[in-house]
Amino acid sequence: MRLRSFAGRPVGVIGQGTWRLDEDARTAAIQALRHGLDAGMGHIDTAEMYGEAEPLVAEAIAGRRDQVFLVSKVLPHNATRAGTIAACERSLRRLKTDRLDSYLLHWRGSVPLAETFAAFETLERQGKILSFGVSNFDEADLDEAVAVAGEGRIACNQVLYHLEERAIEHAVIPFCRDHRITVVAYSPLGNGSFPSASSAGGRVLGQIAAEVRASPWQVALAFLVREEPVLAIPKAASAIHAEDNALAGSLLLTEEQMARVDAAFPRGPKPRYLPMI
Ligand SMILES: NC(=O)c1ccc[n+]([C@@H]2O[C@H](COP(=O)([O-])OP(=O)(O)OC[C@H]3O[C@@H](n4cnc5c(N)ncnc54)[C@H](OP(=O)(O)O)[C@@H]3O)[C@@H](O)[C@H]2O)c1
């Protein structure tokens, strides 16, 4: 598994998402997370929004908290100064841990960033979070976030990024690279809508997969994390999928293979608004 810096710590380029994992078969979902951990996917992403996912994560990481880079998120309507602290404490209780490695604002709401970040700083001083970041921020939001929090303080921006949605390549990734903000690609496999094997793009993925003895999903993940400072957090409900995703973390495509993926899934023009789901 290749590593990249997240909040100044080495983290695998592929981590594990948990949205709707609580809707899958529980034992298999816990096994999938544990298998992912064994395979080097220590970065586990969850959120107060994800219902019963946090307790499920607690069960999966019991006894091995030190191997995990644990991330959770506060909902925008809870992100006031007092609300953020209360939300974090609830997440810590559900996760049965005393700290989060990073705590993110899930998306931008009406609470001023200064208030949310002041709460993050309080939590940091208390040792309840080790870093903080944002999610679904475009470059203008990021600019404001850096101005409010200070250069080097925003650990990450978690954003939508998959082969058929490459909007962040226009301005978000360059901004984050310049400001040493880790980009965490969410829904990297298209949130369950992956290019079919019979589509033009799917055929290109299939050909490259055969060349490198990998799966099309692994080729997609390897392409997304091809350069700094991007990590990806696919969600897997089975150990087989978790294993597949972890192996993508050491798959290196050639320039020529990456050019074929790039041509099959063009970046497209910069949209007016940053896409999110
Ligand atoms: N910040 C935000 O606003 C935000 C928004 C969306 C998502 N997220 C985060 O990003 C994570 C990932 O995104 P996502 O859950 O939307 O979807 P995703 O990871 O793009 O796709 C998940 C789907 O891909 C399948 N899959 C996973 N690995 C596979 C493999 N190796 N081969 C074939 N199929 C595979 C899964 O099947 P199985 O489930 O059957 O394994 C599931 O159907 C979320 O879980 C969440 O943590 C954050």
The ligand as a Tripos MOL2 file, in Angstrom:
@<TRIPOS>MOLECULE
LIG
   48    52     1     0     0
SMALL
NO_CHARGES

@<TRIPOS>ATOM
      1 N1        -18.3170   13.7600    2.4970 N.am      1 LIG1
      2 C1        -19.3740   13.4120    1.8050 C.2       1 LIG1
      3 O1        -20.2660   14.2340    1.5480 O.2       1 LIG1
      4 C2        -19.4940   11.9980    1.3250 C.ar      1 LIG1
      5 C3        -20.4910   11.6650    0.3750 C.ar      1 LIG1
      6 C4        -20.5430   10.3570   -0.0880 C.ar      1 LIG1
      7 C5        -19.6470    9.4050    0.3870 C.ar      1 LIG1
      8 N2        -18.7200    9.7340    1.3380 N.ar      1 LIG1
      9 C6        -17.7620    8.7260    1.8750 C.3       1 LIG1
     10 O2        -17.1480    8.0410    0.7700 O.3       1 LIG1
     11 C7        -17.3370    6.6360    0.9270 C.3       1 LIG1
     12 C8        -17.3700    5.9090   -0.4050 C.3       1 LIG1
     13 O3        -18.3920    6.3900   -1.2640 O.3       1 LIG1
     14 P1        -19.7610    5.6140   -1.5350 P.3       1 LIG1
     15 O4        -20.1150    4.7720   -0.3780 O.co2     1 LIG1
     16 O5        -20.7050    6.6810   -1.9690 O.co2     1 LIG1
     17 O6        -19.5290    4.7000   -2.7920 O.3       1 LIG1
     18 P2        -18.2980    4.0020   -3.5600 P.3       1 LIG1
     19 O7        -17.2310    3.6400   -2.6290 O.co2     1 LIG1
     20 O8        -17.9950    4.8370   -4.7430 O.co2     1 LIG1
     21 O9        -19.0360    2.7110   -4.1140 O.3       1 LIG1
     22 C9        -19.4910    1.7030   -3.2550 C.3       1 LIG1
     23 C10       -20.0610    0.6050   -4.1400 C.3       1 LIG1
     24 O10       -18.9890   -0.0390   -4.8410 O.3       1 LIG1
     25 C11       -19.0070   -1.4320   -4.5550 C.3       1 LIG1
     26 N3        -17.6360   -1.9060   -4.4640 N.ar      1 LIG1
     27 C12       -16.7100   -1.5720   -3.5220 C.ar      1 LIG1
     28 N4        -15.5320   -2.1660   -3.7960 N.ar      1 LIG1
     29 C13       -15.7260   -2.9000   -4.9080 C.ar      1 LIG1
     30 C14       -14.8700   -3.7450   -5.6570 C.ar      1 LIG1
     31 N5        -13.5970   -3.9300   -5.3140 N.pl3     1 LIG1
     32 N6        -15.3990   -4.3620   -6.7480 N.ar      1 LIG1
     33 C15       -16.6730   -4.1590   -7.1120 C.ar      1 LIG1
     34 N7        -17.5200   -3.3610   -6.4510 N.ar      1 LIG1
     35 C16       -17.0440   -2.7360   -5.3440 C.ar      1 LIG1
     36 C17       -19.7250   -1.5570   -3.2400 C.3       1 LIG1
     37 O11       -20.2940   -2.8430   -3.1460 O.3       1 LIG1
     38 P3        -20.4670   -3.5730   -1.7070 P.3       1 LIG1
     39 O12       -21.0200   -2.5500   -0.7800 O.co2     1 LIG1
     40 O13       -21.3860   -4.6870   -2.0370 O.co2     1 LIG1
     41 O14       -19.0980   -4.0450   -1.3080 O.co2     1 LIG1
     42 C18       -20.7740   -0.4550   -3.3470 C.3       1 LIG1
     43 O15       -21.8720   -0.8930   -4.1320 O.3       1 LIG1
     44 C19       -18.6650    6.5790    1.7180 C.3       1 LIG1
     45 O16       -18.8950    5.2940    2.2400 O.3       1 LIG1
     46 C20       -18.4450    7.6690    2.7350 C.3       1 LIG1
     47 O17       -17.5930    7.2260    3.7700 O.3       1 LIG1
     48 C21       -18.6190   11.0270    1.7930 C.ar      1 LIG1
@<TRIPOS>BOND
     1     1     2 1
     2     2     3 2
     3     2     4 1
     4     4     5 ar
     5     4    48 ar
     6     5     6 ar
     7     6     7 ar
     8     7     8 ar
     9     8     9 1
    10     8    48 ar
    11     9    10 1
    12     9    46 1
    13    10    11 1
    14    11    12 1
    15    11    44 1
    16    12    13 1
    17    13    14 1
    18    14    15 2
    19    14    16 1
    20    14    17 1
    21    17    18 1
    22    18    19 2
    23    18    20 1
    24    18    21 1
    25    21    22 1
    26    22    23 1
    27    23    24 1
    28    23    42 1
    29    24    25 1
    30    25    26 1
    31    25    36 1
    32    26    27 ar
    33    26    35 ar
    34    27    28 ar
    35    28    29 ar
    36    29    30 ar
    37    29    35 ar
    38    30    31 1
    39    30    32 ar
    40    32    33 ar
    41    33    34 ar
    42    34    35 ar
    43    36    37 1
    44    36    42 1
    45    37    38 1
    46    38    39 2
    47    38    40 1
    48    38    41 1
    49    42    43 1
    50    44    45 1
    51    44    46 1
    52    46    47 1
@<TRIPOS>SUBSTRUCTURE
     1 LIG1         1 GROUP 0 **** ****
